[in-house]
Amino acid sequence: MDNNIKLLLGITDPNLTIDPKYQYTSYIEEKIIKNSKALLCHLYLSYPMYCPNCKTLMLHNGTKVVNNVHLSSAGKKLVLSIRKQKYLCPECKKTATAKFKDTNYHDHFSNAVKAKLVRDLSLSRPMCEIAADSFTSSNTIIRSLESVENNFKVNRNWLPSHLSLDDFKSGKRFSSSGMSMCLINAVNHRIIDIIPERNNKFLRNYFIQYSYKARLSVMTITVDLYAPYRSLIKELFPNAFIIADKFHVVTQ
């Protein structure tokens, strides 16, 4: 596999090559995987490995095929079918398997896929739509978001002048009630943060983390007609006018 193909596919592991078993045939084939057309790319991963215990150069000990879902190509699911080298230490009999640098240990989705899922979430796209486009599931998206959660720090000293609160079904994995809330900039519609729970106690503890000056700067908050929300808003955002979410006005 040359560098141009690796660049095109977003693969950074220098040890990944085309599987020698397919060097005289096409190493990419179209197959039906889980009732949908997919491109299966046959690759090989091998490199010199030293025993983590005794530092002896390990011997080849067969191979193991692992499938990793990668970024889609030509509108189809792309699966990297990687034949990984297995190793055996001749001294202490320790065994090991080659590690693919573009995928976390025991993960079947490449880091590039998970990075794209997080980027798509920042565009306020519905989770079911993102899952369909990336050939993943809502649970995979949530796990991807959790894996990068510590890398994002919300500025607690700033809030936009116009806020919007919108609850959504996040599932029992993310929230005890199965429902969470989006904190949104009502002007540019960008998500500021995801609030795991939507009960008053949790919301009060969450918003109290923002400085008083930041909360004073909020002029309007768009929210549904649930009465406890309104009393909480008056308490925490003294200068804010409450705007009823037009969707809930119509449906209720």
Secondary structure, 3 states (H helix, E strand, C coil): CCHHHHHHHCCCCCCEEECHHHCCCCCEEEEEECCEEEEEEEEEECCCCECCCCCCECEEEEEEEEEEEEEEECCEEEEEEEEEEEEECCCCCCEEECCCCCCCCCCCECHHHHHHHHHHHHCCCCHHHHHHHHCCCHHHHHHHHHHCHHHCCCCCCCCCCEEEEEEEECCCCCCCCCEEEEEEECCCCCEEEEECCCCHHHHHHHHCCCCHHHHHCCCEEEECCCHHHHHHHHHHCCCCEEEECHHHHHHC
